[in-house]
């Protein structure tokens, strides 16, 4: 049964793509994909990262073409089912003369992303977890419609996505492989927006919108995790020919995560372009692009770091003390449940909850016992 489930999930990974395939941000999940699990209540996480692409371009006079993006994010666990993320794009290369930094070649800052995730829903003993996310992109950048980047028009845009996660280890979720899938919709709200500098350049006469979809797997190996996801996006209503990046595109993204401490994670990712549609951009309105070069890069690199800022116990507690605290908290909860007066309608639910929590407590205590035995053996050998 387990092998059959793994084969089904791998097949789903092959045929699917990713949520937004644009900007890596914080929270729980992969490089781009969001997990259906939210941050615990009161937890605050910082993310800082950069995505980059470079190539020698040009004809008789070669030059180095760069496209670099820098982003930060703060993710806050509001309660057990809600998470909020504030993610400003602090730097974005524009490769034109219309930015506000580096002689017009960059936006500092670029746009601001806001995400509200509702998640961590699922049965008590189920490995499946469900959620959803609402996102808004606020146009704080100097210029938009940037080559090599997903389409943006300089308007307030918004999206909704559904989130699905499968944990192979339901007791210690981060110690087993996990599968994540996102399916979303994005509306650019771009009617009448100026996309190109030419006076005759067409503007959108209908709101451009996209389907965003994706799937990926994360596999733990000690202090390292590894992930693979397929990234894609497809327009329902395309912007006019004065827009860059209005074609279908998909990327394969590989990720490596190094976790030297409970509160710190370094991550690295590489995007490899799989498929992209025919270039639909018209370049007669002042838009610039190297000859015979697609709107979407062949590859992209990503570096990032996640730091758990709150609670401060992340910095003080070892894994052993964390397990001790969790086991004690669950034991107290079990005692409260067993002493409570559940009515007839709630009896079955309470009994199932008690059984599930008891199994988790026993698993955590067994793990703690093994850790203590290893510490004793280590001291004796010394």
C-alpha positions as CSV (number, residue, x, y, z in Angstrom):
1,X,0.0,0.0,0.0
2,X,2.8,2.4,0.9
3,X,4.6,1.6,-2.4
4,X,1.4,2.2,-4.4
5,X,0.9,5.6,-2.7
6,X,4.5,6.6,-3.4
7,X,4.1,5.7,-7.1
8,X,0.8,7.7,-7.4
9,X,2.5,10.8,-5.8
10,X,5.5,10.5,-8.1
11,X,3.2,10.4,-11.1
12,X,1.4,13.4,-9.9
13,X,4.7,15.2,-9.5
14,X,5.6,14.4,-13.2
15,X,2.4,15.8,-14.6
16,X,1.9,18.8,-12.4
17,X,3.5,22.3,-12.0
18,X,3.7,24.9,-9.2
19,X,1.8,27.6,-7.5
20,X,3.2,30.9,-8.6
21,X,6.7,30.0,-9.9
22,X,7.8,33.6,-9.4
23,X,9.2,34.6,-6.0
24,X,10.5,32.3,-3.2
25,X,9.0,33.5,0.1
26,X,8.9,32.2,3.7
27,X,6.6,29.9,5.6
28,X,6.4,26.2,5.5
29,X,6.9,24.4,2.2
30,X,9.5,24.0,-0.6
31,X,11.3,26.6,-2.7
32,X,8.1,27.9,-4.3
33,X,5.3,25.6,-3.2
34,X,3.5,26.3,0.0
35,X,2.6,23.6,2.5
36,X,-0.9,23.2,3.7
37,X,0.6,23.4,7.2
38,X,0.6,26.8,8.9
39,X,3.2,28.0,11.4
40,X,2.2,27.3,15.0
41,X,0.4,30.1,16.9
42,X,2.9,32.8,18.1
43,X,5.7,31.7,15.8
44,X,7.6,34.4,13.8
45,X,9.8,33.4,10.9
46,X,12.2,35.6,8.9
47,X,13.2,34.7,5.3
48,X,15.8,36.4,3.2
49,X,16.8,35.3,-0.3
50,X,17.9,36.1,-3.8
51,X,17.2,34.6,-7.2
52,X,19.6,35.2,-10.1
53,X,20.3,34.5,-13.7
54,X,23.3,35.5,-15.9
55,X,24.4,35.0,-19.5
56,X,26.9,36.4,-22.0
57,X,24.7,38.0,-24.6
58,X,25.0,40.3,-27.6
59,X,26.4,40.0,-31.2
60,X,29.6,41.7,-32.3
61,X,29.9,43.4,-28.9
62,X,29.2,40.9,-26.2
63,X,28.1,41.8,-22.7
64,X,27.0,40.1,-19.5
65,X,23.2,40.1,-19.0
66,X,22.0,39.8,-15.4
67,X,18.6,39.4,-13.8
68,X,18.7,39.5,-10.0
69,X,15.9,39.7,-7.4
70,X,16.2,40.1,-3.7
71,X,13.3,39.4,-1.3
72,X,12.6,39.3,2.4
73,X,9.6,38.0,4.3
74,X,8.1,37.9,7.8
75,X,5.7,35.0,8.5
76,X,3.5,35.1,11.6
77,X,1.4,32.2,13.0
78,X,-1.8,34.0,14.1
79,X,-3.4,30.9,15.5
80,X,-3.3,27.2,14.9
81,X,-5.0,27.5,11.5
82,X,-3.9,31.0,10.2
83,X,-0.6,32.4,9.0
84,X,0.2,35.9,7.6
85,X,3.2,36.8,5.5
86,X,4.5,40.2,4.6
87,X,7.1,39.9,1.7
88,X,8.7,43.0,0.2
89,X,10.8,42.4,-3.0
90,X,13.6,44.7,-1.9
91,X,15.6,44.6,-5.2
92,X,14.7,43.8,-8.8
93,X,16.8,44.2,-12.0
94,X,14.8,45.8,-14.7
95,X,17.1,45.7,-17.8
96,X,15.6,48.9,-19.0
97,X,16.0,52.6,-18.2
98,X,12.8,53.1,-16.2
99,X,13.8,51.9,-12.7
100,X,14.7,54.2,-9.8
101,X,18.2,52.9,-9.0
102,X,21.5,52.1,-10.8
103,X,20.7,54.5,-13.7
104,X,17.3,53.1,-14.2
105,X,18.4,49.4,-14.3
106,X,16.8,48.4,-11.0
107,X,13.8,48.8,-8.8
108,X,14.6,49.5,-5.1
109,X,12.2,48.4,-3.7
110,X,10.1,46.4,-6.1
111,X,6.5,45.2,-5.3
112,X,5.1,44.1,-2.0
113,X,3.5,40.7,-1.5
114,X,0.9,39.9,1.2
115,X,-0.2,36.3,1.9
116,X,-2.8,35.0,4.3
117,X,-2.8,31.2,4.6
118,X,-5.6,29.2,6.2
119,X,-4.4,25.6,6.8
120,X,-3.5,22.7,9.0
121,X,-6.9,21.1,8.5
122,X,-7.2,17.3,8.4
123,X,-8.4,14.3,10.4
124,X,-6.7,13.4,13.7
125,X,-5.0,10.3,12.3
126,X,-4.9,11.3,8.7
127,X,-1.6,12.0,6.9
128,X,-3.4,14.5,4.6
129,X,-3.5,18.2,5.4
130,X,-5.6,20.8,3.6
131,X,-5.5,24.6,3.3
132,X,-5.9,27.7,1.2
133,X,-4.1,31.0,0.6
134,X,-5.2,34.5,-0.5
135,X,-2.4,36.7,-1.9
136,X,-2.2,40.3,-3.0
137,X,0.6,42.0,-4.9
138,X,0.8,45.8,-4.2
139,X,2.6,47.9,-6.9
140,X,5.3,49.8,-5.0
141,X,8.0,49.5,-7.8
142,X,9.0,52.3,-10.1
143,X,8.6,50.2,-13.3
144,X,6.8,47.0,-14.3
145,X,6.5,44.5,-17.2
146,X,10.0,43.3,-16.6
147,X,11.8,40.9,-19.0
148,X,12.8,37.5,-17.6
149,X,10.2,37.8,-14.8
150,X,6.6,36.7,-14.5
151,X,4.1,39.3,-15.8
152,X,3.3,42.3,-13.7
153,X,1.5,45.4,-14.9
154,X,1.8,47.9,-12.1
155,X,-1.7,47.3,-10.7
156,X,-3.1,45.8,-7.5
157,X,-3.3,42.1,-8.4
158,X,-4.6,39.2,-6.3
159,X,-4.9,35.4,-6.3
160,X,-6.4,32.4,-4.5
161,X,-4.9,28.9,-4.2
162,X,-5.7,25.6,-2.7
163,X,-3.0,23.7,-0.8
164,X,-2.7,20.0,-0.2
165,X,0.1,18.2,1.8
166,X,0.7,14.5,2.6
167,X,3.0,13.6,5.5
168,X,4.4,10.0,5.5
169,X,5.2,10.3,9.2
170,X,2.1,11.7,11.0
171,X,3.8,11.8,14.5
172,X,7.1,13.5,13.5
173,X,6.1,15.1,10.3
174,X,9.5,16.6,9.5
175,X,11.3,13.3,9.7
176,X,9.4,11.6,6.9
177,X,9.0,12.5,3.2
178,X,6.2,14.8,2.3
179,X,4.2,15.6,-0.8
180,X,2.8,19.1,-1.6
181,X,0.5,20.4,-4.3
182,X,-0.9,23.8,-5.1
183,X,-3.6,24.9,-7.5
184,X,-4.3,28.6,-7.9
185,X,-5.8,31.5,-9.8
186,X,-4.2,35.0,-10.3
187,X,-6.0,38.1,-11.6
188,X,-3.7,40.9,-12.8
189,X,-6.4,43.6,-12.7
190,X,-4.5,45.4,-15.5
191,X,-7.1,47.0,-17.8
192,X,-5.6,50.3,-19.2
193,X,-2.2,49.8,-17.7
194,X,0.8,51.2,-19.7
195,X,3.1,48.2,-20.4
196,X,5.6,49.7,-22.9
197,X,7.1,53.2,-23.4
198,X,5.9,53.6,-27.1
199,X,3.0,56.0,-27.5
200,X,1.1,53.5,-29.7
201,X,1.8,50.5,-27.5
202,X,-1.5,48.6,-26.8
203,X,-2.8,48.4,-23.2
204,X,-4.9,45.6,-21.8
205,X,-8.6,45.9,-22.6
206,X,-9.6,43.0,-20.4
207,X,-8.2,41.7,-17.1
208,X,-5.3,39.3,-17.7
209,X,-5.5,36.1,-15.5
210,X,-3.6,32.9,-15.0
211,X,-3.9,29.4,-13.7
212,X,-1.0,28.6,-11.4
213,X,-0.4,24.9,-10.5
214,X,2.3,22.7,-9.0
215,X,3.5,19.7,-7.0
216,X,6.6,18.6,-5.3
217,X,8.3,16.2,-2.8
218,X,10.6,16.9,0.1
219,X,12.8,14.2,1.6
220,X,14.7,14.5,4.9
221,X,18.2,13.1,5.5
222,X,19.6,14.2,8.9
223,X,20.5,17.8,8.9
224,X,19.8,18.0,5.2
225,X,16.5,18.0,3.3
226,X,16.1,17.6,-0.5
227,X,13.2,18.6,-2.7
228,X,12.0,18.5,-6.3
229,X,9.1,20.4,-7.7
230,X,7.7,21.2,-11.2
231,X,6.9,24.9,-11.7
232,X,4.3,26.1,-14.2
233,X,1.8,28.9,-15.1
234,X,-0.6,29.3,-18.0
235,X,-2.7,32.4,-19.0
236,X,-6.5,32.2,-19.4
237,X,-6.7,35.7,-20.7
238,X,-3.4,37.0,-22.2
239,X,-2.1,40.6,-22.0
240,X,-1.4,42.3,-25.3
241,X,1.8,42.0,-27.4
242,X,3.3,44.9,-25.5
243,X,3.8,42.6,-22.5
244,X,6.8,40.4,-21.7
245,X,6.3,36.9,-20.3
246,X,2.7,36.2,-21.5
247,X,3.4,32.6,-22.6
248,X,3.1,29.3,-20.9
249,X,6.2,28.2,-19.0
250,X,7.2,25.4,-16.6
251,X,10.4,24.8,-14.6
252,X,11.9,21.9,-12.7
253,X,13.2,23.1,-9.4
254,X,15.6,21.2,-7.2
255,X,16.2,22.3,-3.6
256,X,18.7,21.5,-0.8
257,X,18.1,22.6,2.8
258,X,20.7,22.6,5.5
259,X,19.5,22.8,9.1
260,X,22.4,23.2,11.5
261,X,20.1,24.4,14.3
262,X,16.4,24.1,15.1
263,X,16.0,27.8,14.4
264,X,18.1,28.2,11.3
265,X,17.7,26.8,7.8
266,X,19.9,27.6,4.7
267,X,18.3,26.7,1.4
268,X,19.6,26.6,-2.2
269,X,17.6,25.9,-5.4
270,X,18.1,25.7,-9.1
271,X,15.4,26.2,-11.8
272,X,15.7,24.4,-15.1
273,X,13.2,25.5,-17.8
274,X,11.2,22.5,-19.2
275,X,8.7,24.0,-21.5
276,X,7.7,27.5,-22.8
277,X,5.4,28.8,-25.4
278,X,6.3,30.8,-28.5
279,X,7.5,34.4,-27.8
280,X,4.4,36.6,-28.4
281,X,6.0,39.9,-27.5
282,X,6.1,42.7,-30.1
283,X,9.3,44.7,-29.8
284,X,8.4,47.7,-32.0
285,X,7.3,49.8,-29.0
286,X,10.6,50.4,-27.3
287,X,10.9,47.0,-25.6
288,X,14.4,45.6,-25.5
289,X,15.7,42.0,-25.6
290,X,18.9,40.3,-26.8
291,X,18.6,38.7,-30.2
292,X,17.1,35.2,-30.3
293,X,16.7,35.1,-26.5
294,X,13.4,33.8,-24.9
295,X,11.3,35.8,-22.5
296,X,12.0,33.2,-19.7
297,X,15.5,32.3,-18.6
298,X,17.0,28.8,-19.4
299,X,18.0,28.5,-15.7
300,X,17.8,30.4,-12.4
301,X,19.6,30.0,-9.1
302,X,18.2,30.7,-5.7
303,X,19.9,31.2,-2.2
304,X,18.0,31.8,1.0
305,X,17.9,31.6,4.8
306,X,15.1,31.1,7.2
307,X,15.4,32.1,10.9
308,X,12.8,31.3,13.5
309,X,12.7,34.4,15.6
310,X,9.9,33.5,18.0
311,X,9.4,31.8,20.3
312,X,12.8,32.4,22.0
313,X,12.8,28.8,23.2
314,X,14.1,27.9,19.7
315,X,17.4,29.4,20.7
316,X,17.6,27.9,24.2
317,X,16.0,24.5,24.0
318,X,17.7,21.3,22.6
319,X,15.7,18.7,20.8
320,X,15.6,16.6,24.0
321,X,14.1,19.4,26.1
322,X,11.6,20.3,23.3
323,X,10.4,16.7,23.3
324,X,10.1,16.7,27.1
325,X,8.0,19.8,27.0
326,X,5.8,18.5,24.2
327,X,5.2,15.2,25.9
328,X,4.4,17.0,29.2
329,X,2.0,19.4,27.6
330,X,0.2,16.5,25.8
331,X,0.1,14.5,29.1
332,X,-1.6,17.4,30.8
333,X,-4.0,17.8,28.0
334,X,-4.9,14.1,28.2
335,X,-5.6,14.4,31.9
336,X,-7.9,17.4,31.3
337,X,-9.8,15.6,28.6
338,X,-10.2,12.5,30.7
339,X,-11.4,14.5,33.7
340,X,-13.8,16.6,31.5
341,X,-17.6,15.9,31.2
342,X,-18.1,15.2,27.5
343,X,-21.7,14.8,26.4
344,X,-23.0,11.8,24.4
345,X,-22.7,13.6,21.1
346,X,-19.0,14.4,21.8
347,X,-18.0,11.1,23.4
348,X,-16.8,9.4,20.2
349,X,-14.8,12.5,19.0
350,X,-13.2,12.8,22.5
351,X,-12.3,9.1,22.6
352,X,-10.7,9.3,19.1
353,X,-8.8,12.4,20.1
354,X,-7.5,10.8,23.3
355,X,-6.3,7.7,21.5
356,X,-4.5,9.8,18.9
357,X,-2.8,12.1,21.4
358,X,-1.9,9.1,23.6
359,X,-0.1,7.4,20.6
360,X,1.8,10.6,19.9
361,X,2.8,11.0,23.6
362,X,4.0,7.4,23.6
363,X,6.0,7.9,20.4
364,X,7.7,11.1,21.7
365,X,8.5,9.4,25.1
366,X,10.0,6.4,23.3
367,X,12.1,8.8,21.2
368,X,13.2,10.7,24.3
369,X,14.1,7.4,26.0
370,X,16.4,6.4,23.1
371,X,18.1,9.8,23.1
372,X,18.8,9.4,26.8
373,X,20.2,6.0,26.3
374,X,22.5,7.3,23.6
375,X,23.7,10.1,25.9
376,X,24.5,7.6,28.6
377,X,26.5,5.4,26.2
378,X,28.4,8.4,25.0
379,X,29.3,9.4,28.5
380,X,30.5,5.9,29.4
381,X,32.7,5.8,26.3
382,X,34.3,9.1,27.3
